[in-house]
Amino acid sequence: MLCRRVILSLISLFCICLLSSYLLGYVEAEESGDAIIITEPEIRAMKAHKMSDLLNHLPGVTAGDSSVGIHGSYKVKVFVDGRSINDPSSSHGGINWDMVSPDEVERIEILRGKGGSRYGQDASGGVILITTRRIGGLTGNIKTYGGNNSTAYGYANLQKNIGMWGLALSGGGETTDGYTLNNDKRRYQAGAKLECSFDEERQISISADYLDDERGLTGLPEYPTPSSRKSTQNSSVSMVAVYGSLRGTTSFNEGVNHNSDTDSGLDKRLRVNELSQELSRSFKTERWGELNMGGNFIMGRASGSSFDDQQEERCSTFLSDSFKFKELPISLSSALRANFNSEFGDAVNPELKLTYKKVNWHATAGWSRTDNIPSFYQRYNQTSSTLPNPDLDMESADNYSVSLFIEPWDTISGSISLFYNRLNDRITYVTGDDGVGQYQNFGLVTYKGADLALSWKVLDEVKVNGSYTYLEAIDEESNLWLPAQSRHKTRLNIYWQPTEPLTIVSTAQYNSRVYRNKSNTSTVPEYVIATVRAEYAFTRFTIFTEIENIFDKSYYYSDGLLAPPLTWFIGVNYKI
């Protein structure tokens, strides 16, 4: 029945998109309003060597080596040039950050608490859109660095276009012994992209990426797992075709996890693959403003050593509209998405946003609803510290927000954002008294709080920006705090360029204490850490260094795992 609805929906959508091309004409629609947009000059100024370091500069965003959260929710969808880099075999939509380098990024757009109506389910935290530079002449770079804990890293990419064709190749790897027992890891990545641009309105690009990751899992300090290992392989192939305002994306993603622990006899494998097809159409009309319509179909399959093979299908259609009032500085955006799930209930996700924009300030108010599907990992995978829960249900989120951005002078800008999120059947990892945890539905959970951000250009050589996030994450049934959620997060960044080739970036970060368990009887202490980055550029070479946790502070992540002590590396980057 679902397959029939999928086929009928996609055929109808395709016909509507083609017909509208002739009847209405088209203009490509753009996101606007309260989205956080980072441009290439701002990205370069951060001197970040990892995507997680770059995103951690932003209010309300928390990124790790393979994750990203917005306002406490790690259900965030990430797209690079229209293709997803979420790991289908991860627990919560983990991100394959190694598939994109900050050196190649031209623009980042972050939709906090919204975007699900346009980009699909599993986006209650929001959506991140990353755009890389178009392939031009012969360009590229070779980067390498080494540091303590036997850390070694190498990466290279090369791009070249000939006429209408463009080719990009990349590859790299990282190894480290880690900072505690069984904390070593190694990662290798390779990627290729082929572009064909017939003209400004017709392009095709084909991308392929592979990532291999193997590491030890230390376990909690009081429950160490010195023999626990995890290996992950991720493969991705996608094709994006653009014909005027008609856009189609076909992709295949596969993730393979292998967890083992000789001490407990654990040896579990999980393989998940997703085949997806998306079609969308955007255009501008004189009467209805900017319209965007589309739909997609996703087929997911999972197999493992501890459960029977599983297969699920999802399909959806959406329609969005954005228009401005002629006599007022007001714009209104609305969207509606219908989701059909083979294993969970069907749902309708609406979204509304009102924007009032003046010369040096603008304000927005919005509401959206998104559904999150429990991952195959959360339902079926087993490790030395996690039990499966096949009875997990879908969670739904209603997100409300009000934002104000102001730029009174060219040297100073600031913003404040208030948010209130209600999640029904919220999926949370809960650790038991024996150190073994499980993903569970929590009933009704609320997130409410505020983001503050300030940017100040003190001098031509000095720029300061800071952010503060206040978050209350409450289980409304027990009135207790959710595990692993900080009430206060503060970050201060100072950018200093004493001479043109030299840049120094200093960062201080504060996280308040968090609860480790559902009963709020165990906590992770608060901490303050500082990081310093420096870069000196001459001709085509750049020498750089970074010291994390410069005061060698002993602290723990929000899940109770020991965080790194002082770590450093030094390296060189050569631009071709």
C-alpha positions in Angstrom: 0.0 0.0 0.0 2.8 2.4 0.9 4.7 1.6 -2.3 1.6 2.4 -4.3 1.2 5.8 -2.5 4.9 6.5 -3.2 4.6 5.8 -6.9 1.4 7.9 -7.3 2.8 10.8 -5.2 6.1 11.0 -7.2 4.3 10.7 -10.6 1.9 13.4 -9.6 4.7 15.6 -8.3 6.7 15.1 -11.5 3.8 16.1 -13.7 3.0 19.2 -11.6 6.6 20.3 -11.7 6.8 20.0 -15.5 3.5 21.6 -16.1 4.3 24.6 -13.8 7.4 25.2 -15.8 5.3 26.1 -18.8 2.5 27.9 -17.0 4.3 30.1 -14.5 8.0 30.4 -15.4 10.6 30.2 -12.7 13.0 32.0 -10.4 15.2 30.1 -8.0 14.0 30.6 -4.4 16.4 31.5 -1.6 16.3 31.0 2.2 16.1 34.2 4.3 15.1 35.4 7.7 16.5 34.1 10.9 18.9 31.5 9.4 22.5 31.8 10.5 24.6 32.3 7.4 28.4 32.0 7.4 30.2 33.3 4.3 33.6 32.3 3.0 35.6 35.2 4.5 34.1 34.4 8.0 35.0 30.8 7.6 38.6 31.6 6.7 38.9 34.0 9.7 38.0 31.2 12.1 41.1 29.2 11.1 39.3 25.9 11.9 40.8 22.6 10.8 37.7 20.6 11.4 34.0 21.2 10.6 33.2 20.6 14.3 35.5 23.4 15.4 34.0 25.8 12.9 30.4 25.1 13.9 31.2 25.4 17.6 31.7 29.1 17.1 27.9 29.5 16.6 25.3 30.1 19.3 23.1 27.1 20.1 25.3 24.7 18.1 27.4 21.9 19.7 29.5 19.8 17.3 31.7 16.7 17.8 33.9 14.6 15.6 30.8 12.8 14.3 27.8 14.7 15.7 26.1 18.0 15.8 23.3 19.3 18.1 21.2 22.4 18.1 19.5 23.5 21.3 20.0 20.1 22.9 18.7 18.1 20.0 21.0 15.9 17.9 18.4 15.2 15.3 20.0 17.5 12.7 20.2 16.9 9.0 23.3 18.0 7.2 23.6 18.4 3.4 26.7 19.2 1.3 25.8 20.5 -2.1 22.4 18.9 -1.7 23.6 15.4 -0.7 23.2 14.1 2.9 26.3 13.2 4.9 24.3 11.7 7.9 25.4 8.2 8.8 22.4 5.9 8.4 24.0 3.3 10.8 24.6 5.8 13.6 22.5 6.1 16.8 21.1 9.6 16.2 21.9 10.7 12.6 25.7 11.0 13.2 27.6 13.1 10.7 30.5 12.0 8.5 32.4 15.3 8.8 35.4 13.8 7.2 33.5 13.9 3.9 34.0 17.7 3.8 36.9 20.0 4.6 36.6 23.6 5.9 39.2 24.5 3.2 36.6 23.7 0.5 33.5 25.3 2.0 32.1 28.5 0.5 28.9 29.0 2.6 27.1 27.4 5.6 23.4 28.0 6.3 22.0 26.8 9.7 18.3 26.5 10.2 17.8 26.2 14.0 14.7 24.2 15.0 13.2 24.4 11.5 13.7 23.1 8.0 11.9 19.7 8.4 9.1 20.7 6.1 11.5 21.2 3.3 14.2 18.6 4.1 12.2 15.8 5.7 11.9 13.9 8.9 14.7 13.5 11.5 15.3 17.3 11.6 13.7 18.4 14.9 17.0 20.1 15.9 17.3 21.8 12.5 19.1 21.6 9.2 22.6 22.6 8.1 23.3 23.4 4.4 26.9 23.4 3.3 28.0 24.7 -0.1 31.4 24.0 -1.4 33.3 26.1 -4.1 32.5 25.3 -7.7 35.3 23.5 -9.5 37.4 26.1 -11.4 40.9 26.0 -12.7 43.6 23.8 -11.3 43.4 24.2 -7.5 43.8 22.2 -4.4 45.9 21.8 -1.2 48.0 19.4 0.7 47.7 19.6 4.5 49.6 17.6 7.1 50.2 17.9 10.9 51.4 16.0 13.9 51.1 16.3 17.6 51.2 14.6 21.0 49.6 11.2 21.6 51.3 10.1 18.4 48.7 12.1 16.4 49.4 12.2 12.6 47.1 13.7 9.9 47.4 14.1 6.2 44.9 15.3 3.5 45.1 16.3 -0.1 42.5 17.5 -2.7 42.8 18.4 -6.4 40.3 20.1 -8.6 40.4 20.8 -12.3 37.9 21.8 -15.0 38.2 21.5 -18.7 35.4 23.2 -20.6 32.1 22.0 -19.3 33.7 19.2 -17.3 35.1 19.4 -13.7 36.8 16.8 -11.6 37.7 16.8 -7.9 39.6 14.2 -6.0 40.4 14.1 -2.2 41.8 11.7 0.3 43.3 11.7 3.8 43.7 9.9 7.1 44.3 10.5 10.8 45.8 8.2 13.5 46.3 8.7 17.2 47.1 6.6 20.3 44.6 8.6 22.3 44.9 10.1 25.7 43.7 7.2 27.9 43.5 3.4 27.8 41.9 2.0 24.7 41.4 5.4 23.2 43.3 5.0 20.0 41.7 5.6 16.6 42.4 5.7 12.9 40.3 7.2 10.1 40.8 7.2 6.3 38.7 9.0 3.7 38.5 9.2 -0.1 36.2 11.1 -2.3 35.6 12.0 -5.9 33.3 14.4 -7.7 32.5 14.8 -11.4 30.6 17.9 -12.7 29.1 18.6 -16.1 27.8 22.1 -16.6 26.0 22.6 -19.9 25.0 26.2 -19.1 23.8 28.2 -16.1 20.5 26.3 -15.9 21.6 22.7 -16.6 24.2 20.9 -14.5 24.9 17.3 -13.4 27.2 16.3 -10.6 28.1 12.8 -9.4 29.8 12.3 -6.0 31.3 9.2 -4.3 32.8 9.1 -0.8 34.2 6.4 1.4 35.1 6.6 5.1 36.8 3.9 7.3 37.0 4.5 11.0 38.4 2.1 13.7 38.7 3.0 17.4 38.7 1.8 21.0 35.8 2.5 23.3 37.1 3.3 26.8 33.7 3.1 28.6 32.8 5.2 31.6 35.6 5.8 34.1 33.9 3.7 36.8 33.0 1.0 34.2 36.0 0.8 31.9 35.9 -1.4 28.7 39.6 -1.9 27.9 38.9 -4.5 25.2 35.9 -2.8 23.5 36.4 -1.9 19.8 34.3 -0.3 17.1 34.9 -0.2 13.4 32.7 1.8 10.9 32.7 2.0 7.2 30.5 4.5 5.3 30.0 4.6 1.5 28.0 7.2 -0.3 27.2 7.7 -4.0 24.9 10.5 -5.2 23.8 12.3 -8.4 22.4 15.8 -8.4 20.8 17.0 -11.7 19.5 20.6 -12.2 17.3 21.6 -15.1 16.2 25.2 -14.7 14.4 25.2 -11.4 13.8 21.5 -11.5 16.2 19.6 -9.2 16.6 15.9 -8.7 18.8 14.0 -6.3 19.5 10.3 -6.3 21.7 8.9 -3.5 22.7 5.6 -1.9 24.3 5.6 1.6 25.6 2.6 3.4 26.9 2.3 7.0 28.5 -0.7 8.6 29.2 -1.0 12.3 31.2 -3.7 14.0 31.3 -3.7 17.9 33.4 -6.3 19.7 34.6 -6.8 23.3 36.6 -10.0 24.0 36.2 -9.5 27.8 32.4 -9.9 27.5 32.2 -12.0 24.4 30.5 -9.3 22.4 30.7 -9.5 18.6 27.9 -7.6 16.9 27.5 -6.3 13.4 25.0 -3.8 11.9 24.7 -2.9 8.3 22.2 -0.2 7.1 21.7 1.2 3.7 19.4 3.8 2.3 18.3 4.5 -1.2 16.6 7.8 -1.7 15.2 9.8 -4.6 14.1 13.4 -4.3 12.5 15.8 -6.8 11.8 19.5 -6.2 10.7 22.5 -8.1 11.0 26.2 -7.2 9.6 29.2 -9.0 8.3 32.7 -8.5 4.7 33.8 -9.2 3.2 37.3 -9.3 0.2 36.3 -7.2 1.5 33.6 -4.8 5.1 34.7 -4.2 8.0 32.2 -4.2 6.7 28.6 -4.3 8.7 25.4 -3.7 7.3 21.9 -4.1 8.8 18.5 -4.1 8.8 15.0 -2.6 11.1 12.1 -1.9 11.2 8.4 -1.4 13.6 6.5 1.0 14.0 2.8 1.3 16.1 1.6 4.2 17.4 -1.9 5.0 19.2 -3.2 8.0 20.8 -6.5 8.8 22.8 -7.6 11.8 24.1 -10.5 13.8 21.5 -10.2 16.6 18.2 -9.5 14.7 16.3 -10.5 11.6 16.7 -8.4 8.5 14.5 -5.2 8.5 13.2 -3.1 5.6 11.3 0.2 5.8 10.0 2.7 3.3 9.2 6.4 3.7 7.8 8.8 1.2 6.7 12.4 1.5 5.5 15.5 -0.5 5.9 19.1 0.5 4.8 22.6 -0.6 6.1 25.9 0.7 5.3 29.5 -0.1 7.2 32.7 0.7 6.0 36.2 -0.2 6.4 39.8 0.8 3.7 42.4 1.5 4.0 45.2 -1.1 3.6 48.1 1.3 5.1 46.7 4.4 8.6 45.4 5.4 7.0 42.0 6.2 7.4 38.6 4.7 5.5 35.4 5.4 6.7 31.9 4.8 4.6 28.8 5.2 5.1 25.1 4.4 3.3 21.8 4.7 4.8 18.3 4.4 3.0 15.0 4.4 5.0 11.9 5.5 4.0 8.3 5.0 6.0 5.6 6.9 5.7 1.9 6.5 6.6 1.1 10.2 5.3 4.1 12.0 2.3 6.4 11.8 1.8 8.9 8.9 2.1 12.5 9.8 1.7 16.1 8.6 4.4 18.6 9.4 3.5 22.4 9.0 5.8 25.3 9.3 5.1 29.1 9.6 7.5 32.0 9.8 6.9 35.8 9.9 9.7 38.2 9.3 9.8 42.0 9.9 12.9 43.5 8.3 14.3 47.1 8.5 17.6 48.5 7.3 19.8 47.6 10.3 17.6 45.1 12.2 15.1 42.3 11.6 12.8 40.1 13.7 11.3 36.8 13.1 8.7 34.5 14.8 8.2 30.9 13.7 6.6 27.6 14.5 7.3 24.2 13.0 6.5 20.5 13.6 8.8 17.6 12.8 8.8 13.9 13.3 11.9 11.8 14.2 12.1 8.2 13.3 14.1 6.0 15.8 17.2 4.7 14.0 18.0 1.1 13.3 21.0 1.5 15.6 18.8 2.6 18.5 16.3 -0.2 18.0 18.5 -3.2 17.2 22.2 -2.6 17.8 24.0 -3.9 20.9 27.4 -3.0 22.3 29.3 -3.6 25.6 27.5 -0.5 27.0 24.2 -0.3 25.1 21.2 -2.7 24.9 18.8 -2.7 21.9 15.2 -1.4 22.2 13.0 -2.6 19.3 9.9 -1.1 20.9 11.0 2.5 20.4 8.3 4.8 18.9 8.5 7.8 16.7 9.0 11.2 18.4 7.4 14.4 17.3 8.5 18.0 18.0 6.8 21.4 18.0 9.3 24.2 17.8 8.5 27.8 18.6 11.0 30.7 18.3 11.3 34.4 18.3 14.5 36.1 17.1 15.9 39.6 16.8 19.0 40.7 14.9 20.4 44.2 15.2 23.4 46.0 13.7 23.5 49.5 15.0 27.0 50.2 13.7 29.3 48.7 11.2 31.5 47.4 14.0 28.9 45.9 16.3 26.1 43.4 15.7 24.1 41.2 18.0 21.2 38.8 18.2 18.8 37.2 20.7 16.7 34.1 20.1 14.0 32.7 22.4 13.0 29.1 21.8 10.4 26.7 23.2 10.3 23.1 21.9 7.9 20.4 22.9 8.8 16.8 22.2 6.4 13.9 22.5 8.0 10.4 23.1 11.5 12.0 23.0 14.2 9.4 22.4 16.9 9.6 25.1 19.9 7.4 26.0 19.6 6.4 29.6 22.5 4.9 31.6 21.6 2.2 34.2 23.3 1.7 37.6 25.6 -0.9 36.1 26.9 1.5 33.4 24.9 -0.2 30.6 22.4 2.1 28.9 19.5 1.9 26.5 17.5 4.4 24.2 14.0 5.0 25.7 11.0 7.2 24.9 10.4 9.8 27.6 6.8 10.9 27.1 6.6 14.7 27.0 9.8 16.7 27.1 10.3 20.4 26.8 13.3 22.5 25.8 13.1 26.2 26.5 15.8 28.9 26.6 17.6 31.6 24.8 20.6 32.3 22.6 22.6 35.5 22.8 25.3 36.5 20.4 27.5 39.6 20.0 30.2 40.5 17.5 32.4 43.5 17.9 35.2 44.7 15.7 37.4 46.5 18.3 40.1 47.5 15.9 41.1 46.6 12.3 43.3 43.9 13.8 41.0 42.7 16.6 37.6 41.2 16.5 35.6 39.7 19.4 32.5 37.6 19.3 30.7 35.7 22.0 27.7 33.6 22.5 25.6 32.3 25.5 22.9 29.7 25.5 20.5 29.1 28.3 18.6 25.8 28.1 16.0 24.1 30.4 15.5 20.5 29.3 12.7 18.9 31.5 10.8 15.6 31.5 7.3 17.0 32.1 6.1 13.7 33.6 8.7 13.5 36.4 9.6 17.2 36.4 13.3 16.1 36.4 16.1 17.3 34.2 17.1 15.4 31.1 20.5 13.7 31.1 23.4 15.2 29.2 21.9 18.7 28.9 23.8 21.8 30.1 21.8 24.7 31.5 24.5 27.2 30.6 27.0 27.3 27.7 29.2 30.3 27.0 31.8 30.8 24.3 34.2 33.7 23.7 36.3 34.0 20.6 39.1 36.6 20.0 40.6 37.1 16.5 43.9 39.0 16.4 45.8 39.7 13.2 48.9 41.7 14.3 50.4 41.5 10.8 48.8 40.5 7.5 50.3 37.0 7.4 49.8 36.2 11.1 46.5 35.3 12.7 45.8 34.2 16.2 42.4 32.9 17.4 41.8 32.4 21.2 38.7 30.6 22.5 37.3 30.1 26.0 34.3 27.8 26.6 32.2 27.2 29.7 29.7 24.4 30.2 27.7 24.1 33.4 27.2 20.7 35.1 24.8 18.1 33.7 22.9 15.1 35.0 24.1 11.7 33.9 21.0 9.7 34.7 17.2 10.0 34.5 16.8 10.1 38.3 19.1 13.2 38.5 21.3 11.5 41.2 24.6 11.6 39.3 26.2 14.6 37.7 29.1 15.6 35.4 30.9 18.7 36.8 31.0 22.1 35.1 34.2 23.0 33.3 36.0 25.9 31.6 38.6 25.2 28.8 40.6 27.4 26.4 42.0 26.8 23.0 44.6 28.8 20.9 45.1 28.6 17.2 47.8 30.4 15.2 48.5 30.6 11.5 51.3 32.2 9.5 50.9 32.4 5.7 53.6 33.2 3.1 53.4 32.6 -0.7 51.6 29.3 -1.1 52.5 27.9 2.3 50.7 28.2 5.6 52.3 27.1 8.9 49.7 26.5 11.7 49.5 25.2 15.2 46.7 24.6 17.7 46.7 23.9 21.5 43.4 22.5 22.9 42.6 22.6 26.6 45.7 24.9 27.1 45.5 24.8 30.9 45.3 21.0 31.0 41.9 21.0 32.7 40.5 17.6 33.7 36.9 17.4 32.7 34.2 15.1 31.3 31.8 15.1 28.3 28.1 15.3 29.1 27.7 11.6 28.8 30.3 11.0 31.5 33.3 10.0 29.3 36.7 11.5 30.0 37.5 14.4 27.8 41.0 15.1 26.4 43.8 16.8 28.4 46.1 19.3 26.8 46.6 18.3 23.2 48.6 20.1 20.5 49.6 19.8 16.9 51.6 21.7 14.4 51.5 21.4 10.6 51.7 23.0 7.2 49.3 23.6 4.3 50.4 24.0 0.7 47.9 25.5 -1.8 48.3 24.4 -5.4 
